């Protein structure tokens, strides 16, 4: 059966931020349509709208020429749209068989036919035979599976609904090359069965291997639609990068500064995500960490701060430190401004004052010298220009940008020598961002070293002295100030290793 | 060794069964020494019968609690709900105490249980008040209603029914054991329905279950309703022991039901477990209390001693795991 899905002018806002302003996408039967774009360009949002996970604010979805509304994932399934989600939709305490056939169990009267369900599951599992461990059987609990096999179960679950339109959102990100080969073989079969496939991947080489057409998104807008044979990788990257001038002024920092003293040195850092990281930060340097989301950037910061387990060496002023608890790293002058401020950064119900003095309350002795604490907090909030009614108002009364200033303020109160920033400008308005940038520059000028991870590539380019680009838990490229352009940065984060080494050689 | 380990994996009731065997052997050893061989031989079936009949109300409550916990919710009103139904059951025979009247009354009792369960379920899943709070609040509502129906301990049951329950020994085995076997059979069937499968899915990961198309709200209300119905059966088992009831009895049994479920190997986190574990959990709990009773400790330390033993039993699987980890290092 021929399938054709078109989305026209989809618009979606999240709490004042526009995620999609003009999302157009066409998927035809017997074709693989790749969806590409940089961080935050709206790929995942567009997919979620097509599969009914989020509702669009404006725009239309056409299935085979008919207007449809999908208000839930179940409804999408009924219209023959199945998705392999990036965030897994599996129940860990159930077996593989139970997960795949959940709500579609084979029934015998009121009883589930477990034997048949097992047989049907085995047939699906055979599609990926030889690429997985032997323990991969219908009765294996999903919680016991490694990430790649969970992803495969997720793919099989989508296959089992026999959809007309299949969406693969970063489905290959945790698979190894043999598993990817197998998946691509399956995709070729689906094409023969006239299914339409939407394929999202950051790996350029995969896109060119499998896609028939490529649609490019930038800042929530569809900016290009090509046949993959007729387009070059370089053109795609240029299209993904905004051509307008950088909003940040660069002129005063064009000259590379000279740094001498090494403050922090990291050697062979490994965690679950990180595969051996080496770098060092000099005194007064602003070092950026870039890359697509989830490549292990946060793990670097948390390892240095001592909030996750790791192996490897972290040296501070030439001395080996292995912080087991955040209090130890704090004592050495390290501070971490977390990414998710509501979860990790603030006590939302408590006052601004209490939040600001929280990490440094010891300084104010026992009993608490509340007069001095108040004075210091007032000074900090003034220097950060926090817009508030009073210091004793709860943090929940502040806007996003101002709340983030409180998080920063509470750590600046401790006068850190090394400041770790974990995507601090997410959901922060432009004005606050500007103040934030000048503050960071001031801090660097006074000798603070800053390690700055951001998902906003532009601000990294405009602000940092040097940027490390991460991919799959490794540093793939180091961009010094002289080579630091948005095109170079995005190209380094989406291009596969072989291509990268080819390009640099 | 590998095979043994594989067998024990994911069987949440293995440790509870071991604990149960230890406790029941100690229990009968003590009864044996207390009574002497001759008397014991004559009366052991009667003792077992008495014991199990005494445990049955809590067994039923624990099963109701288990399915609610597996579903990822909790019911702190279950004991008091049983109190309401029990109070209702013993106050309906002023004129007519025939079998027909009894069946009529019991059907109404189940209706009360189901409605009360629906009330809990609606507040928990539709109004979205956390189950811990909702059912804690409704527990006071139920306790008040029970006191209103039956202000003082008392009431009566039709004599035919109580005699039948106490004196019949089908195939020579006590009634209580038959009832437990029937419960196990029903559970096995229930678990294999689609409803049973979805119960585990919701408890394991509510969001994933929803994304896969399980109607979480409707399902959770139904689970609370089923728990209410089981509580009505528990009330019947309770009033049949003495033929009367006490409105205060339910309160303490709520937490006992949670302890029994956990003692039976079903964790409070949801998604895994079953009804067989809780049955052993209740019997273990009951026999522990028996043993402490035999041990001639002063009455006032009894709660302390049995609480310590329960705490130890609850903690021992984790202790074993910790030790095993250390040994492997």
Interface residues (C-beta under 8 A of the other chain):
Chain A: X53 X73 X74 X77 X85 X88 X89 X90 X91 X92 X93 X94 X98 X99 X102 X103 X105 X107 X110 X111 X112 X114 X141 X157
Chain B: X10 X189 X192 X193 X194 X197 X198 X200 X201 X203 X204 X205 X207 X208 X209 X211 X212 X213 X214 X271 X272
